[in-house]
Amino acid sequence: MKIAVCISHVPDTATRIKIGSDRKSIDSTGVTYILNPYDEFAIEEALKTKDKLGSDTVVYAISVGGEANKETIRKALAMGVDEGVLLKDDSKRDSFGIAHALSEEIKSLGCEIVFFGKQSVDFDNSITGQLTAEYLGFNCIPVVVDFKLDGNKVIAEREIEGGREVVETEIPVVITAQKGLNEPRYASLKGIMAAKKKSITEKPAAAYSQLTETLEMNLPPSKQPGRILGTDSSAVPELVKLLREEAKVI
Amino acid sequence: MTNKVLSIIEQREGSIKKVSYEAVSVGVSLAKELNLEFEAVVIGSEIEGLSNFGNYGAAKITHLKNTELHNFSSSAYSDLIGNYAKESNASVIILGNTSFGNELAPRIAVKLNSACIVDCVSLTVESGEIIATRPVYAGKALIKSKLNSDIKIFTIRPNVFKAEKISDQNSEIKVEEITNPNLKAKVVAYKKAEGKLDVAEANIIVAGGRGMKGPEHFNLIESLANVLGAAIGASRAVVDAGWRPHSEQVGQTGKTVSPSLYIACGISGAIQHLAGMSSSKYIVAINKDKDAPIFSIADYGIAGDVFDILPALTEEIKKIKS
């Protein structure tokens, strides 16, 4: 069995965003990039699945982007992923372009289970997994907090508003991982050393002409700090009055 | 020839999701501005209250019906919407950006050889084109974009667009019986979280952070949420500490929310948290540290002890509600 984990390279969540000179993307000067936090759950689940299926299972980490993404692929290798693939593209692809490139590679590798993080914490679309599944004709279960594989059958629990859904389907399948699915392992020193020796396959990302067009990026309107009404419960009546009469929200 | 705006109504267990009224209102007003026809579509078995959508301008609703479609099935629902969009010459499709809409929109987009923009907080028409604005980096920036595909698909963030009653007519409901839906992936069970309102859908959120000092004190948050009919939110710190479930986490690795009122209790306001809730219409901060970053975005603040203020606030609201 071959398993793919699709990972992305994103600004650390502590980053203060500045708009770049093109007014269409962020200024990446001085920004620290990390492995997308949700992808750690995806990697962990892929490795756990490999443990269950046996050692002839191969786990590939695939990322679309520039040279810098190699650092993120190395992190996946250090956690225990077998092989890394970088689909090179320095342009700013939309989710469709990324999913298209990933699906071409997954097809040629012959992977039957594909894990994603449920969203990348840069563009927050949460759609790349579903798109990849659709391009491949695979089944798809997004935002998964519990994953079970029984032969060809897949039973997963996904988080939805106000509860969970239990979904049944079969492989080939795309799963997108939500926090709570597992506890991602830390890369061991041995893993980090081994990762340095593993090679990362590089190839150009499959061409795609995109249908979304970015017009501009802006910072949200800045909010003026409001009023401090007091320092103890004696300010409560005034607060309630303001919420009722000024804000009209209660 | 594409000529129609379709809004997709979402139901779960036969009840209509609130965001559907917003999706219908958005669809109706876009159709008017673009001089297109409008129609609403719903998939399911028995569904309550569909004709009420007439009040929001949906004169016609197509109900794609089969008992096996009572439960959500991503494969069946995306096939059915994709096919219906083709048959009815849809040029614009609007869904709510819930787990339902966010799953279906991209899949329908691929089926229709088109594209989608998800989680929109504004959709405007400029020179005949729909311009979408959506938050990125959990709300630290906003991006404006448009689609160059023939069919344009958008999902709207719940609670942001207004559902407007514009008519006293009922909808005319056309039922289409569906045979052999594609149930390759299907929901076999739904586990409802007991009596809980989800932060992503709530109009009011009461959220607690480290300043609550322990999971046992969240009953103060719960009491206030109860009197307000609010959902409970949590900061990342208290979720990571295991005090609260991840489904309540607000912020960059949790949910990004835009309620009318957000009450932050004992939350200092890390940048990841602020990004996830700063687009709330009104923000109240209760925190004993008057220099906490949360006060920089709060409309109203009380720089005091949550254990003193929360019970008083709950009592005061009870008073005005009774």
Interface residues (C-beta under 8 A of the other chain):
Chain A: P11 T13 A14 T15 R16 I17 I19 I26 P37 Y38 D94 S95 F96 V121 D122 F123 D124 N125 S126 I127 Q130 L131 A133 E134 Y135 N139 C140 I141 P142 V143 E157 R158 E159 I160 E161 G162 G163 R164 E165 V166 V167 E168 T169 E170 Q178 K179 G180 Q210 L211 T212 E213 T214 L215 E216 M217 N218 L219 P220 K223 P225 G226 R227 I228 L229 G230 T231 D232 S233 A235 V236 P237 L239 V240 L242 L243 R244 A247 V249 I250
Chain B: K17 F72 S74 S75 S78 T98 S99 F100 N102 E103 A105 P106 R107 A109 V110 K111 S114 A115 C116 I117 V118 D119 I131 P135 V136 Y137 A138 G139 K140 A141 L142 I143 K144 S145 K146 L147 N148 S149 K184 A185 K186 V187 V188 A189 Y190 K191 K192 A193 K196 L197 D198 A200 E201 I204 L228 P245 H246 S247 Q249 Q252 T253 G254 T256 S260 L261 A270 I271 Q272 S278 S279 K281 Y282 I283 V284 K290 F295 S296 I297 A298 D299 Y300 G301 I302 A303 G304 D305 D308 I309 P311 A312 L313 E316 I317 I320
